[in-house]
Each structure stands twice: as C-alpha cells, then as structure tokens.
Amino acid sequence: MSHDAGYCRARTPMLRVLKAGLLPALFIFLCLAPVACLAGQTALNVQGSGAPPVMARTVQVQPQAPGAPVPGAPAGAFQPGLANKKPVDLGRITGRLLTLHGRKPLAGGTVYFFNAAGPPPSRDMYWRVPDKTAPIDAEGKFSVELPVGMYYMGAVKRASGKKELGPPRNRDLFFGAEKKNGKPREFQIKKDEVLDVGTFADAAPFKRKTKGLKGITAIEGRIYGQDGKPVKGVIVFAYIKSAMSGRPLFVSDKTGPDGKYMLRVNKGGVYYLRARNQYGGGKPKSGSLIGNYGYSDLAIKKKGIGIAVETRQIVGSKDIKVLKVPERRQVNGSQPGQVPQAPISPAPPAMINPVPAASTPVINGAAR
C-alpha cells in the first residue's frame, strides 16, 4: 500500500466529522452575524452619546381639526386645534368685573380676549370673533391662561341669562375695557407670569347705535332654507381665506323672522361667508343648519366663493341657503352626530414621571 493511499483513507473519517459538525455551525454563524451586527449598531446609535436609556411612553392621540373646541373650553368657543401645534409660551391674566351701577359682580358672564395682532374690537362698527373666552365666577372674578402677547379684553352678560357667545345685544351687560378716549386698552401677557388687572366697575346695559353711524363696511343678505323660506336664529361668519377653516374673523347677529343679516367688517377686502345656527368651530353636528355663500348644497369641504367689498361700502343681496346636516352612523359607542375618538393607550405607572409644578411670580397691575 502506497503512502498516498494510506493518507487518503486516514483523512476520510476526519472530513466526515468536519462536514457533520462545522458546516451546520458555519451556516448558523453566517445567518446570525448580520442580525448581531445590526443590533450592535442600533445600540451604538441609541446610547453612543453617553446619555442614559430613556423609557418612552406611547400615546395614541386623535388629531383635532383646526378650530375644534378644546376639552374644558366654554361651549361654542372657537379654540385652536391640537393637531400639529408647537408648544407655546403661556402666561395668565386675572381680575374682577363689576357693574357700573351698584357695583355688583358680573356673575355668570363671559370674558373675551382678542389678540392685538388683529383689528381692535368695536362695540358698534363690527364684532370680531374672540381668540379666547372664559366664564366669570359668582364674585365677578376670572382667571385665564393665554399665549404670550398683547390682548384686548371685553365681557358680556346676557340679559336672557343664557350662556351664549356672539355680539352683545340690547340690554346685555357689556364691558369694553376702554380708555378715556374710547380706544381699547391693551394687556401684555408675559411668559410664566400672572397679570392681575385689578377691578373694573364699568359693565353697563348695552345699546347699539343704529343711527348716525358713518363708515360702516358690511355685507348683507337673507338666509333661507330648502323650502325657500327665511330662517330665524342663524349667524354668519366671515373668513379671510377661501378654505374657511379655523377661526373666522367676524360674526353677525342672529337673524330674525325675516332671515335678514348684516355682517359688519373692519375694512374692505374679499370675504368668504358661512352661515350656521350654532356658534363655534369643529365639525357641524347632525341636525344643525349650515351653508356657504355661493353654494346650494352643504359644500362643507369646498372652497368658498369670495365677496369683494370696499371700505365704507355695504354690499347687499348676498343670500345664503342653509341645509340640515344629515345624521351620521353611530360607530364604536360614540353619540350620533359625533366623530368616534381613538382610544388612548395606557402606560404602566412606572413609566410616568411626574413633573413638579413651577412657582409662578405675580405682577400686580394697577386697579382701576
């Protein structure tokens, strides 16, 4: 037997062992190596900066449409939506409102705030939609959180006793926060500070001037229903963008039995009108009335048709048809006419880290 033949026979059992043991191990190694490398790279990306691990809490939030009421806000108020909103710096304003005659608390009224970046409020020339509203308590006091900035303030208590927003009506108690020259006061809200404006005793019965007013800029017309008859109790909102989303800029008084409206604005321009029998933002409720100028159907999602008006001009015959919003199918236990909300995923108690409340300095404003 040759040396080569003996070597081959001796090597054959060794090759069998290698094939039986190393090849499967090599296969497993080749499969798992990329996964291990990827996991290691992920760990380096997360903690490569030396920061300690952070336990995340996942919460599913149902986005709100712009202008939808924020939970806890007064009913009917136009409040900013929560979707895609960046955090803002906040401050607080407090004070007390009394009547001019008898110095009684303006209990049950509503205080209004208007961002000074827009037109100043006017009791007779037009009525601007407020940026924020809040209730007044039994002692006439209010406390409102606002984004940092300059604001105008006002308040209304309805003679009817109802909690209704919108322009003041005759005999309502009205407070305009005006200076001696008749111009509105401005209040500055600073970050993490409380502005105490003191006590104002100026709320008096409202009486709108209807004669002798010059320079009104307005749009007027008639509100009618499916049957062509005038509709009572409808208000008209003016938007400055054709999408007609978010907060409108101006609002009219409610229509009377004749269905006529007059929507006053501060200056000339192009305005887009929407009529509703409910004051407030968000999706219209089932059974409510709504209509856009220039459309004979609901046209809620369509772009508005603009109405051009010049300053100190009254444009008439701008009639608007309103229709009843149909009933929506009830889904996931939601009430009819409401959009079902997505559930919030609960987090284990160990993952929730309480944040201590920061102390807030108070700046005392001069009482009037």
C-alpha positions in Angstrom: 0.0 0.0 0.0 1.4 3.3 -1.0 1.8 6.2 1.3 -0.7 8.4 -0.6 -3.4 5.7 -0.5 -2.9 5.3 3.3 -3.1 9.1 3.8 -6.4 9.3 1.8 -8.0 6.5 3.9 -6.9 8.1 7.1 -8.3 11.6 6.1 -11.7 10.3 5.0 -13.1 9.9 8.6 -11.8 13.4 9.6 -13.6 15.0 6.6 -16.8 13.3 7.6 -16.5 14.7 11.1 -15.8 18.2 9.8 -18.7 18.1 7.4 -21.1 16.8 10.1 -20.1 19.4 12.7 -18.6 22.5 11.2 -20.8 23.1 8.2 -24.0 23.5 10.2 -22.2 25.7 12.7 -20.8 27.7 9.8 -24.3 28.1 8.3 -25.8 29.3 11.6 -22.9 31.8 12.0 -23.4 33.3 8.5 -27.2 33.7 9.2 -26.9 35.3 12.6 -23.9 37.5 12.1 -25.7 40.3 10.2 -28.5 40.3 12.8 -26.0 40.7 15.6 -24.1 43.4 13.8 -27.4 45.3 13.2 -28.4 45.0 16.9 -25.0 46.2 17.9 -25.1 49.2 15.6 -28.6 50.1 16.9 -27.4 50.0 20.5 -24.5 52.3 19.5 -26.9 54.7 17.8 -29.1 55.0 20.8 -26.6 55.2 23.6 -23.5 56.2 21.7 -23.7 59.8 23.1 -23.4 58.5 26.7 -27.0 59.5 27.6 -28.8 57.1 29.9 -31.6 55.0 28.4 -35.0 56.7 28.2 -38.2 54.7 28.7 -40.7 56.0 26.1 -44.4 56.2 26.6 -46.6 55.7 23.5 -49.9 57.5 23.4 -52.3 57.4 20.6 -53.9 60.8 20.1 -56.9 61.6 17.8 -56.0 64.7 15.9 -58.5 67.6 16.0 -59.5 69.8 13.2 -58.3 73.4 13.4 -60.9 75.4 15.2 -62.4 72.4 17.1 -63.3 73.2 20.7 -60.6 72.1 23.2 -61.9 69.9 26.1 -62.7 72.1 29.1 -63.2 75.3 27.0 -66.5 77.2 27.2 -69.1 75.7 24.9 -69.2 77.2 21.5 -65.8 78.9 21.7 -63.5 78.8 18.7 -60.4 77.3 20.1 -57.2 76.2 18.3 -56.9 72.5 17.3 -54.4 70.2 18.8 -53.0 68.7 15.7 -49.5 69.7 14.6 -49.4 72.5 17.2 -46.0 73.5 18.6 -45.7 74.3 22.3 -46.2 78.0 23.1 -45.2 80.1 26.0 -48.1 80.9 28.3 -49.0 83.4 30.9 -52.1 84.2 33.0 -54.4 87.2 33.4 -56.7 87.6 36.4 -59.2 90.3 37.5 -62.6 91.2 38.7 -65.5 92.7 36.8 -68.4 94.7 38.4 -71.4 96.6 37.1 -71.3 100.3 36.7 -74.5 100.8 38.7 -74.5 99.2 42.1 -71.0 97.6 41.7 -72.4 94.1 41.6 -70.3 91.2 40.3 -70.7 90.3 36.7 -71.5 86.8 37.8 -72.4 84.3 35.0 -71.0 86.5 32.3 -68.2 85.7 29.8 -64.9 87.5 29.4 -63.4 87.8 25.9 -59.8 88.2 24.8 -58.7 89.4 21.3 -55.1 89.1 20.1 -53.9 92.6 19.4 -52.3 91.5 16.2 -55.8 91.7 14.7 -58.2 94.6 14.4 -59.3 96.1 17.8 -62.8 95.2 18.9 -65.6 97.6 18.3 -69.0 97.7 20.0 -70.9 99.3 17.1 -68.9 99.1 13.9 -68.3 95.3 13.8 -67.9 92.3 16.1 -64.7 90.4 15.9 -64.6 86.7 16.9 -62.6 86.4 20.2 -59.4 84.4 20.4 -60.3 83.1 23.9 -63.3 83.1 26.1 -63.8 82.2 29.8 -66.6 82.2 32.4 -66.8 84.8 35.2 -67.5 83.3 38.7 -70.0 84.3 41.3 -67.7 87.0 42.7 -67.1 88.5 39.3 -63.6 87.1 39.1 -61.8 85.5 36.1 -58.5 83.7 35.6 -57.4 82.9 32.1 -54.3 81.3 30.6 -53.2 82.9 27.3 -50.2 82.6 24.9 -47.6 85.3 25.4 -48.6 88.6 23.6 -50.7 91.7 23.6 -54.5 91.4 24.0 -57.7 93.4 24.1 -60.4 92.5 26.6 -64.2 92.6 26.9 -67.1 90.9 28.7 -70.8 90.3 28.2 -73.5 89.0 30.5 -76.7 88.1 28.6 -79.9 89.7 29.8 -81.6 86.4 29.0 -79.4 84.6 31.4 -78.3 82.2 28.7 -74.7 81.2 28.1 -74.4 82.4 24.6 -71.4 83.7 22.7 -71.5 86.3 19.9 -72.1 90.0 19.6 -73.8 91.8 22.5 -77.5 92.6 22.3 -79.6 95.4 23.6 -79.9 95.2 27.5 -77.0 92.8 27.8 -74.4 93.9 30.4 -71.3 94.9 28.4 -67.8 95.8 29.4 -65.3 97.1 26.8 -62.1 97.7 28.7 -61.7 101.1 27.0 -59.5 104.1 27.8 -61.0 107.6 28.5 -60.5 108.4 24.8 -62.7 105.4 23.8 -59.8 103.3 22.4 -59.4 99.8 23.7 -56.9 99.0 26.4 -54.0 96.6 25.7 -52.9 93.9 28.2 -49.5 92.3 27.9 -49.2 88.6 28.8 -45.6 87.5 29.7 -44.2 84.0 30.0 -44.9 82.2 33.3 -46.3 85.4 34.9 -49.7 86.4 36.2 -51.0 89.8 35.3 -53.6 91.0 37.8 -55.5 93.8 36.2 -57.4 94.6 39.4 -61.1 95.5 39.5 -63.1 97.2 36.7 -66.6 98.5 37.6 -67.7 99.6 34.1 -70.2 96.9 32.9 -73.4 98.7 31.8 -76.5 97.8 29.7 -75.6 97.7 26.0 -77.4 99.8 23.5 -76.2 99.6 19.9 -76.1 102.8 17.9 -78.1 102.3 14.7 -78.5 105.9 13.6 -75.8 108.3 12.7 -73.1 105.7 12.2 -70.9 106.6 9.3 -68.3 104.5 7.6 -69.7 101.0 8.2 -68.2 98.3 6.0 -70.7 95.4 5.7 -72.2 92.6 3.7 -75.9 91.9 4.0 -78.5 89.5 2.6 -81.0 86.9 3.6 -80.8 83.3 5.0 -83.3 80.9 3.5 -83.9 77.1 3.8 -84.6 74.2 1.5 -88.2 75.4 1.0 -87.0 79.0 0.1 -88.5 80.5 3.3 -86.4 82.7 5.6 -84.7 81.0 8.6 -84.5 82.6 12.0 -81.7 82.2 14.5 -78.8 81.9 12.1 -75.4 83.7 12.4 -73.0 84.4 9.6 -69.2 84.2 9.9 -66.6 86.0 7.7 -63.4 84.3 6.8 -60.4 85.9 5.0 -59.3 82.6 3.4 -61.2 80.5 0.9 -60.6 77.3 2.9 -62.9 78.7 5.7 -61.1 76.6 8.3 -60.0 77.6 11.8 -61.3 80.7 13.5 -63.4 83.2 11.4 -62.6 86.9 11.9 -66.1 88.5 12.2 -69.6 87.3 13.1 -73.1 88.8 12.6 -76.1 89.0 14.9 -78.6 86.2 14.7 -81.2 86.5 12.0 -84.8 87.4 12.9 -88.0 86.0 11.5 -87.3 87.7 8.1 -84.0 85.9 7.8 -82.0 89.1 7.1 -78.5 89.5 8.3 -75.8 92.2 8.3 -72.2 91.1 8.7 -70.0 94.1 9.5 -66.2 94.0 9.0 -63.5 96.5 9.8 -62.3 97.3 6.3 -62.7 96.4 2.6 -61.4 93.2 1.2 -62.5 89.8 0.0 -64.5 87.7 2.5 -65.9 84.2 2.5 -69.2 83.6 4.3 -70.5 80.6 6.2 -73.9 80.5 7.9 -74.7 78.3 10.9 -77.3 78.2 13.6 -74.6 77.2 16.2 -71.7 79.4 17.4 -68.4 77.5 17.4 -65.9 75.6 15.4 -65.4 71.9 14.6 -67.5 69.6 12.5 -71.2 70.5 12.4 -73.5 68.3 14.5 -76.2 66.2 13.0 -79.4 68.2 12.6 -77.7 71.6 12.7 -78.0 74.1 9.9 -75.1 75.2 7.7 -74.5 76.8 4.4 -71.7 78.5 2.4 -72.3 81.6 0.2 -72.5 80.7 -3.5 -73.5 77.0 -3.0 -76.9 75.4 -3.0 -75.6 72.2 -1.3 -73.8 71.7 2.0 -70.4 72.2 0.4 -68.7 72.0 3.8 -65.3 71.0 2.3 -65.4 73.1 -0.8 -63.5 76.4 -1.2 -65.6 79.5 -0.5 -66.7 82.0 -3.1 -65.4 85.4 -2.2 -67.4 88.6 -1.9 -65.5 91.8 -2.6 -66.4 94.9 -0.5 -64.7 98.3 -0.4 -64.1 100.2 2.9 -67.2 102.2 3.9 -69.4 100.2 1.5 -72.4 98.0 2.2 -72.8 95.1 -0.3 -76.3 93.7 -0.4 -78.3 90.8 -1.8 -75.8 88.2 -0.7 -78.3 85.5 0.2 -77.2 82.1 1.7 -79.0 78.8 1.6 -78.7 76.7 4.7 -79.4 72.9 4.9 -79.7 70.5 7.7 -76.7 68.3 8.4 -77.8 64.6 8.0 -77.4 62.1 10.8 -74.1 60.2 11.0 -73.9 56.5 11.6 -73.1 55.6 15.2 -69.6 54.0 15.5 -67.7 52.5 18.5 -70.2 53.6 21.0 -70.0 57.3 20.0 -73.1 59.5 20.2 -75.0 60.1 17.0 -73.5 63.1 15.1 -70.1 62.8 16.7 -66.9 61.5 15.3 -65.6 58.5 17.4 -62.4 59.2 19.2 -59.4 56.9 19.1 -58.6 55.3 22.5 -55.5 56.4 24.5 -53.1 53.7 25.2 -52.5 53.4 28.9 -48.9 53.4 30.2 -47.6 51.5 33.2 -47.3 53.7 36.3 -43.5 53.2 36.4 -43.2 54.9 33.0 -44.9 58.1 34.0 -42.5 60.6 35.7 -44.4 63.4 37.5 -43.2 66.9 36.7 -43.2 69.2 39.7 -45.2 72.4 39.3 -43.2 75.5 38.9 -43.8 78.5 41.1 -45.4 81.5 39.2 -44.5 85.1 40.1 -47.3 87.6 40.2 -47.3 91.1 38.8 -49.9 93.3 40.3 -51.5 95.6 37.7 -53.0 98.9 38.7 -56.6 98.6 39.7 -58.9 100.9 38.0 
